[in-house]
Structures are given as structure tokens and as C-alpha cells.
């Protein structure tokens, strides 16, 4: 997911981004009550799932949209920190049609 795609979804500023794959590229971004997932080259809009818990101010651990549920499983283990952000080890889980897949990566939250 490019920064331009994040800007187009109005998700810049304080929020979280999940980074995965061998190049730790941006795959999922959230801000307040909005989120997006890049899947098969398409940007899928997401919203917090009913009853989702906050994992960082202004974002949530569980999202729904496009017939999918996305769950961010944050370990809380810090691997990077900046003046306005923190990066932790996190798993992104996708549930669709009763099937679940997970990917290891990092959750970067801040402003």
C-alpha cells in the first residue's frame, strides 16, 4: 500500500499501520473509525467490528469489511520507538468464509 493510497483513504496522522512480508510493506492502515486493507491489489475499506477493543488511541483490534474480519494480535513486544510512534511485533489474522489465515509482522502506531 502506497502512502498516496493511505492519503486517499484519509488515514494520515495519528493511527496504526501493519507492516508485513519480507519487505515489511504497509498492508493495513487505520485511523479512528476508518481502516483499509490492501488485498489482491485492491483497497478494501474497513470499520471497527462491533465490540472491538482499542489497541492504541483512536484505533481498534478487530475490523470488518468486504466480507472479511481482520484481527490485529499485538504482542506488546516493542521493536522500535520514535519520538511519536511505537512499533511492536503483531500478527494480522484474516477470517473469510469460515477460514482463517495469519501473517507475522509489525504494528506501527503513532502520529
Residue pairs with C-beta under 8 A, 6 or more apart in sequence:
1 25
1 26
1 27
1 28
1 29
1 36
1 38
1 43
2 26
3 12
3 26
5 36
5 38
5 43
6 12
6 17
6 26
6 29
6 36
8 43
9 29
9 34
9 36
9 43
9 45
10 31
10 34
11 29
11 30
11 31
11 34
11 35
11 36
12 31
13 31
13 111
14 31
14 57
14 58
14 110
14 111
15 29
15 30
15 31
15 32
15 56
15 58
15 59
15 109
15 111
16 29
16 30
16 31
16 55
16 56
16 59
16 72
16 107
16 108
16 109
17 26
17 28
17 29
17 30
17 107
17 108
17 109
18 26
18 27
18 28
18 29
18 72
18 90
18 92
18 105
18 106
18 107
18 108
19 25
19 26
19 27
19 105
19 106
19 107
19 108
20 27
20 92
20 103
20 104
20 105
20 106
21 27
21 103
21 105
24 105
24 106
26 38
27 37
27 38
27 92
27 103
27 105
28 35
28 36
28 37
28 38
28 70
28 72
28 92
29 35
29 36
30 36
30 46
30 59
30 60
30 63
31 58
31 59
32 58
32 59
33 47
33 48
34 45
34 46
34 47
35 45
35 46
35 47
35 48
35 59
35 63
35 65
35 70
36 43
36 44
36 45
36 46
37 43
37 44
37 46
37 63
37 65
37 66
37 68
37 70
37 94
38 44
39 66
44 65
44 66
44 68
45 65
45 66
46 63
46 64
46 65
46 66
46 70
47 63
47 64
47 65
48 60
48 62
48 63
48 64
49 60
49 62
49 63
49 64
49 69
51 62
52 60
52 61
52 62
52 63
53 60
53 61
53 62
54 60
54 61
55 61
55 72
55 74
55 107
55 109
56 109
59 109
61 71
61 72
61 73
61 74
62 69
62 70
62 71
62 72
63 69
63 70
63 71
63 72
64 70
67 96
67 97
68 94
68 95
68 96
69 94
69 95
69 96
70 92
70 93
70 94
70 95
71 92
71 93
71 95
72 90
72 91
72 92
72 93
72 107
73 90
73 91
73 92
73 93
73 102
74 88
74 89
74 90
74 107
75 88
75 89
75 90
75 91
76 88
77 88
77 89
78 86
78 87
78 88
79 87
79 88
79 89
79 106
80 86
80 87
80 106
80 108
81 87
82 110
84 110
84 111
85 108
85 109
85 110
85 111
86 108
86 109
86 110
87 106
87 107
87 108
87 109
88 106
88 107
88 109
89 104
89 105
89 106
89 107
90 105
90 106
90 107
91 102
91 103
91 104
91 105
92 102
92 103
92 105
93 100
93 101
93 102
94 100
94 101
94 102
